[in-house]
Amino acid sequence: MRIVLNGESRDVPEACSVASLLAELQIRGDRVAVEVNLNIVDRRTFEGTALREGDRVEVIGFIGGGEELHERR
């Protein structure tokens, strides 16, 4: 079946879940947020959230780090 992943068309197996999509992409589920058809998917339900033909999926990665905002005195 075909979905749209981060704006690009992609073929995935018929019985594809959010978890299996992330595994196929080699992405750790604890490091991303996933949205399907404008709805944020709870990480605890990745395994049971089935994707369907034409779904629009966004996978957003978290970036850590940054600079300290205040000088230490």
CORVEN-V952591 format. One record per backbone hydrogen bond with DSSP energy under -1.0 kcal/mol. CO is the residue of the C=O (numbers start at 0). NH is the residue of the N-H. E is the energy in kcal/mol with one decimal. If there is no record, write none. Layout:
BEGIN
co=<CO & CO>
nh=<NH & NH>
e=<E & E>
END
This chain:
BEGIN
co=<0 & 1 & 2 & 3 & 4 & 7 & 9 & 15 & 16 & 17 & 18 & 19 & 20 & 21 & 22 & 27 & 30 & 32 & 33 & 34 & 35 & 38 & 41 & 42 & 45 & 47 & 48 & 51 & 54 & 55 & 56 & 57 & 59>
nh=<11 & 53 & 9 & 56 & 7 & 4 & 2 & 50 & 20 & 21 & 22 & 23 & 24 & 26 & 25 & 30 & 61 & 59 & 40 & 57 & 38 & 35 & 44 & 45 & 18 & 49 & 17 & 54 & 3 & 36 & 5 & 34 & 32>
e=<-2.9 & -3.2 & -2.7 & -3.5 & -2.0 & -3.2 & -2.8 & -3.2 & -2.3 & -2.4 & -2.3 & -2.4 & -1.9 & -2.7 & -1.0 & -1.6 & -1.9 & -3.0 & -3.1 & -2.7 & -1.6 & -2.8 & -2.5 & -1.4 & -1.7 & -1.0 & -2.0 & -2.5 & -2.9 & -3.2 & -3.1 & -2.6 & -2.6>
END
